[in-house]
């Protein structure tokens, strides 16, 4: 997490549910490049929030993106 968020109480009223990640933070969370994240945003595969010229990614949308793509292991 970036230094500007350190020290904030994650259990506050807004909590993690409303946390917005920068493109860099979201890409790091997904272990992908910022360019790939931008492609996912442009194709509508991952939701984002636009605040003026800024683009932010809700932490919940990152978790949803991961859970939708999770696969169960199979025996061969």
Secondary structure, DSSP 8 states (H G I E B T S, - for coil): --GGGTTS-TTSSSTGGG-EE-HHHHHHHHTS-HHHHHHHHHTTSS--EEETTEEEEEHHHHHHHHHHH-------
